[in-house]
């Protein structure tokens, strides 16, 4: 019995105990190597070959790209924006929607908008940016509502300047909780109560934003926008937005990202035409608050003709069926500008429910006014 007790255990038992230890050591070594490679990237292919015979690209393909270090200005801008977005919304006893009209002069649809606003005094405010001539008004709701305006050139940064000017003036009224940008050719598709509830009782801004890898999308990007605006974040969208108050504040306050688009997104830049009003806000919000926007606009335009400008509606086009067709749309459609165009269809989700997409529409010609008033007055659908 003593002899048997003194016999050491078989060697293969010790080997079994050591295997897990070696596996742990090996895995730890690999992990340390990968972390080292991530923090201290190899500078040349020769060094990479010494450590590992396979390509460095194989290693780096497993790892997320290293986080870019922000500049002082970018850090300050992002901190301010984050704090504004995180602040609880200040309650108003009389929450209003600010309707902001951008027009070269008089608004041809004032009488239609009067029908829309009538009976809802105290729940809306009106602001007009007239870039060429002082408007002549036909509705009491528009009298003395002009703000100080500047020259606006199509496709240039002056369009964004006009938007920011309208937002700044509308923000003076603390009761304005949602902000709608409209043109002189815009018409309402729904009655006031429907529009008010649609905009006030959701926590997103309706800003159009999508990824277009074609020549009229990211093909307009300039590397001069680096480092603050990277190409992978560059987006496109219609300029006609509605936005909540926190978003209006950060757009008005922004100078860092605005400057990038002012200087490097303009017609003729680097041999290409970039239009800031189509890219600044879609890119800005995709970078800084992507979950705070709907990624579609509640203003309908018809691009089916495939031209540089959307379809215009004339008097003979106006019918009950036309309005019904537009207000029945429940999906937002984006088409890329690549040679082989891609169509992206997205349901219009409002608080998790698929709802009709559009509250307004453009481009309606002045000769449609009376037919639109007749429809608005007589049709229960409005």
C-alpha positions in Angstrom: 0.0 0.0 0.0 2.9 2.4 0.8 4.5 1.6 -2.5 1.3 2.3 -4.4 0.8 5.7 -2.5 4.3 6.8 -3.5 3.8 6.2 -7.2 3.4 9.6 -9.0 0.2 10.0 -11.1 0.5 9.2 -14.8 2.0 12.0 -17.0 -1.0 12.3 -19.2 -3.1 13.6 -16.2 -0.7 16.5 -15.8 -0.9 17.2 -19.6 -4.6 17.5 -19.4 -4.3 20.0 -16.6 -1.9 22.1 -18.6 -3.9 22.3 -21.9 -6.4 24.9 -20.7 -3.6 27.0 -19.3 -1.8 27.1 -22.7 -5.0 27.8 -24.5 -5.7 30.8 -22.2 -2.1 32.0 -22.7 -2.3 31.7 -26.5 -5.7 33.5 -26.7 -4.4 36.3 -24.3 -1.3 36.7 -26.6 -3.5 37.1 -29.7 -5.8 39.6 -27.9 -2.8 41.6 -26.7 -1.4 41.6 -30.2 -4.6 42.8 -31.8 -5.0 45.6 -29.2 -1.4 46.6 -29.8 -2.0 46.7 -33.6 -5.1 48.8 -33.1 -3.5 51.3 -30.8 -0.2 51.4 -32.6 -0.9 50.7 -36.3 2.0 49.4 -38.3 3.6 52.1 -40.5 4.8 49.9 -43.4 4.3 46.6 -45.0 7.9 45.5 -44.1 7.2 45.7 -40.3 3.9 44.0 -40.9 5.6 41.1 -42.7 8.1 40.6 -39.8 5.3 40.2 -37.2 2.9 38.3 -39.3 3.5 36.8 -42.8 -0.1 37.5 -43.9 -1.2 40.9 -45.0 -1.9 43.7 -42.5 -5.2 44.3 -44.2 -6.4 40.9 -42.9 -5.8 42.1 -39.3 -7.3 45.5 -39.8 -10.4 44.1 -41.5 -11.2 42.5 -38.2 -11.0 45.8 -36.3 -13.2 48.8 -36.3 -11.6 52.0 -37.7 -9.8 54.0 -35.0 -11.8 56.9 -33.6 -10.9 60.2 -35.1 -9.7 62.8 -32.7 -11.9 65.9 -32.8 -10.4 69.4 -33.1 -11.0 71.9 -30.3 -13.7 73.7 -32.3 -15.4 70.4 -33.2 -15.4 69.2 -29.6 -16.9 72.5 -28.4 -19.5 72.4 -31.1 -20.5 68.8 -30.4 -20.7 69.4 -26.6 -23.0 72.4 -27.0 -25.2 70.5 -29.5 -25.5 67.4 -27.3 -26.4 69.5 -24.3 -29.1 71.4 -26.2 -30.6 68.1 -27.4 -30.4 66.6 -24.0 -32.3 69.5 -22.3 -35.9 68.7 -21.5 -38.3 70.6 -23.7 -39.7 73.7 -22.0 -43.5 73.4 -21.7 -45.5 76.2 -23.2 -49.1 77.2 -22.2 -49.7 78.1 -25.8 -47.6 76.0 -28.1 -47.5 77.3 -31.7 -46.3 76.2 -35.1 -44.2 78.8 -37.0 -44.9 78.9 -40.7 -41.9 80.4 -42.5 -42.4 81.4 -46.1 -39.4 81.9 -48.4 -40.5 83.9 -51.4 -39.0 86.4 -53.9 -42.0 88.7 -53.3 -45.8 88.4 -52.9 -47.3 85.1 -51.9 -49.9 84.0 -54.5 -51.7 81.6 -52.1 -52.3 83.9 -49.2 -56.1 83.6 -49.5 -55.8 79.7 -49.5 -53.6 79.9 -46.4 -56.2 82.2 -44.8 -58.8 79.5 -45.2 -56.2 77.1 -43.6 -55.4 79.5 -40.6 -58.9 80.8 -40.0 -60.4 79.9 -36.6 -57.0 78.8 -35.2 -55.6 82.2 -34.0 -53.1 81.8 -31.2 -51.9 78.4 -32.4 -49.6 79.6 -35.3 -47.3 82.4 -36.3 -46.2 83.6 -39.8 -42.8 84.8 -41.0 -42.0 85.9 -44.5 -38.5 86.2 -46.1 -39.1 88.2 -49.3 -35.8 88.3 -51.2 -36.6 90.7 -54.1 -39.7 92.8 -53.6 -41.9 93.9 -50.7 -45.0 91.6 -50.7 -48.4 93.0 -51.4 -50.8 91.1 -49.0 -54.3 89.8 -49.5 -54.7 88.2 -46.1 -54.7 89.7 -42.6 -52.5 86.9 -41.3 -49.6 88.0 -43.5 -49.6 91.8 -42.9 -46.4 93.1 -41.2 -45.0 89.6 -40.9 -41.9 90.2 -43.1 -38.5 89.8 -41.5 -35.3 91.6 -42.6 -34.4 89.7 -45.8 -31.4 89.3 -48.0 -30.7 88.4 -51.6 -31.3 84.7 -52.4 -29.7 83.0 -55.4 -30.9 79.5 -56.4 -28.4 76.8 -55.5 -26.1 79.0 -53.4 -25.5 79.3 -49.7 -27.8 82.4 -49.6 -30.7 79.9 -49.6 -29.4 78.4 -46.3 -28.8 81.9 -45.0 -32.5 82.7 -45.6 -33.5 79.5 -43.8 -31.3 80.4 -40.8 -32.6 84.0 -40.8 -36.2 82.7 -40.7 -35.4 80.3 -37.9 -33.7 83.0 -35.8 -36.7 85.3 -36.0 -39.2 82.6 -35.3 -37.1 81.5 -32.2 -37.7 84.9 -30.6 -41.2 83.7 -29.7 -40.8 81.1 -26.9 -44.2 79.6 -27.8 -43.1 78.5 -31.2 -42.4 74.8 -30.7 -42.3 73.5 -34.3 -41.0 75.3 -37.5 -42.2 74.7 -41.0 -40.3 76.0 -44.1 -42.5 76.7 -47.1 -42.1 78.3 -50.5 -44.4 80.7 -52.4 -45.6 77.7 -54.5 -46.6 75.6 -51.4 -50.2 74.7 -50.6 -51.7 72.8 -47.6 -53.1 69.3 -48.2 -54.8 68.9 -44.8 -56.8 71.0 -42.4 -55.1 72.9 -39.6 -55.9 70.5 -36.8 -54.5 67.6 -38.7 -51.3 69.4 -39.4 -51.0 70.7 -35.9 -51.4 67.3 -34.3 -49.1 65.6 -36.8 -46.3 67.9 -36.0 -46.8 68.7 -32.4 -47.3 65.1 -31.1 -44.1 63.5 -32.4 -40.6 64.0 -31.2 -38.8 64.1 -34.5 -38.1 66.7 -37.2 -39.2 65.9 -40.7 -35.9 66.5 -42.5 -35.2 64.7 -45.8 -31.9 62.8 -45.7 -30.6 59.8 -47.8 -27.4 58.4 -49.1 -27.0 58.9 -52.9 -23.6 57.5 -54.0 -24.1 58.9 -57.5 -22.7 62.0 -59.2 -25.6 64.2 -57.8 -25.1 62.9 -54.3 -21.8 62.1 -52.7 -20.2 62.9 -56.1 -20.6 66.5 -55.1 -18.5 66.0 -51.9 -15.3 67.9 -51.6 -12.4 66.6 -49.5 -11.8 70.3 -48.4 -14.6 69.5 -45.9 -12.3 67.2 -44.0 -11.9 66.5 -41.2 -15.2 67.7 -39.8 -17.4 66.4 -42.6 -16.4 62.9 -43.9 -17.6 61.6 -47.2 -19.3 58.6 -45.5 -21.6 61.0 -43.7 -22.4 63.2 -46.8 -26.2 63.1 -47.4 -28.8 64.6 -49.8 -32.4 65.7 -49.3 -35.1 68.3 -50.1 -34.7 71.6 -48.4 -38.3 71.9 -47.3 -38.3 70.8 -43.7 -40.3 71.0 -40.4 -38.3 70.8 -37.2 -38.7 70.9 -33.5 -37.4 73.7 -31.4 -34.2 72.1 -30.2 -33.2 71.4 -33.8 -34.0 75.0 -34.8 -31.7 76.2 -32.0 -28.7 74.1 -33.0 -29.1 75.0 -36.7 -29.3 78.7 -35.9 -26.2 78.4 -33.6 -24.1 76.3 -35.9 -21.2 77.9 -37.6 -18.6 75.2 -37.8 -20.4 72.8 -40.2 -22.2 75.7 -42.0 -18.8 77.2 -42.9 -17.7 73.9 -44.5 -20.8 74.0 -46.8 -20.5 77.7 -47.4 -16.9 77.4 -48.6 -16.8 74.0 -50.3 -20.4 73.2 -51.5 -21.2 75.6 -54.2 -21.8 75.6 -58.0 -18.6 75.1 -59.9 -16.6 73.8 -56.9 -13.8 71.5 -58.1 -15.5 71.2 -61.5 -18.8 70.0 -60.0 -22.0 71.6 -58.9 -22.8 71.3 -55.2 -25.9 72.9 -53.7 -25.7 73.6 -50.0 -29.5 73.7 -49.5 -29.7 70.0 -50.6 -26.8 68.8 -48.5 -26.1 71.0 -45.4 -29.1 70.0 -43.2 -29.3 66.3 -44.4 -25.6 65.9 -43.6 -25.6 67.9 -40.4 -28.4 65.9 -38.8 -27.2 62.6 -40.1 -23.9 63.3 -38.3 -25.2 64.8 -35.1 -28.8 63.5 -34.4 -29.6 60.7 -36.9 -32.4 59.2 -34.8 -34.0 62.6 -34.3 -35.1 63.0 -37.9 -37.7 61.2 -40.0 -35.5 61.1 -43.2 -38.4 62.3 -45.3 -40.1 65.6 -45.9 -43.8 66.2 -45.3 -43.8 68.5 -48.4 -44.6 66.6 -51.6 -42.9 67.2 -54.9 -43.3 65.2 -58.1 -40.0 64.3 -59.8 -41.6 61.8 -62.2 -40.7 64.0 -65.2 -37.0 63.4 -64.7 -36.1 67.0 -65.1 -33.9 69.4 -63.1 -37.0 70.8 -61.5 -40.1 69.0 -60.2 -43.4 68.9 -62.0 -45.5 72.1 -61.8 -49.3 72.0 -61.4 -51.5 74.2 -63.4 -55.2 75.0 -63.2 -56.3 72.1 -65.4 -54.3 69.6 -63.2 -56.2 70.4 -60.0 -58.9 67.9 -59.0 -60.2 66.1 -56.0 -58.5 63.0 -57.3 -55.0 64.7 -57.4 -55.2 65.8 -53.8 -56.5 62.4 -52.7 -53.7 60.6 -54.6 -51.0 62.7 -52.8 -52.6 62.5 -49.4 -52.9 58.7 -49.7 -49.1 58.1 -50.1 -47.7 56.2 -47.2 -44.2 55.5 -48.5 -41.3 57.9 -49.1 -39.3 57.1 -52.3 -35.7 58.2 -53.0 -33.9 57.5 -56.3 -30.1 57.6 -56.6 -28.3 59.4 -59.4 -26.1 56.5 -60.4 -26.1 55.2 -64.0 -28.0 52.2 -62.7 -30.4 54.1 -60.5 -31.5 52.5 -57.3 -35.0 53.2 -55.8 -35.3 53.2 -52.1 -38.7 52.9 -50.5 -39.3 53.6 -46.9 -42.7 53.6 -45.0 -43.6 56.9 -43.4 -43.6 56.0 -39.7 -45.2 58.4 -37.2 -44.7 57.3 -33.6 -44.3 53.8 -34.8 -47.4 53.9 -37.0 -47.4 53.9 -40.8 -49.2 57.2 -41.7 -49.7 59.3 -44.8 -46.5 61.1 -45.6 -47.5 64.6 -46.8 -49.0 67.7 -45.2 -48.1 70.2 -47.9 -47.2 70.1 -51.6 -45.4 72.2 -54.2 -45.0 73.5 -57.1 -48.5 74.9 -57.6 -48.8 77.8 -60.1 -50.8 80.9 -59.2 -53.6 80.0 -61.6 -54.5 77.1 -59.4 -55.6 79.3 -56.5 -59.3 79.4 -57.0 -59.7 75.7 -57.7 -57.6 74.9 -54.6 -59.8 77.3 -52.5 -62.9 75.5 -53.8 -61.5 72.1 -52.9 -60.3 73.3 -49.5 -63.8 74.8 -48.7 -66.0 72.0 -50.1 -64.1 68.7 -49.6 -64.3 67.0 -46.3 -61.0 65.3 -46.9 -59.3 68.5 -45.9 
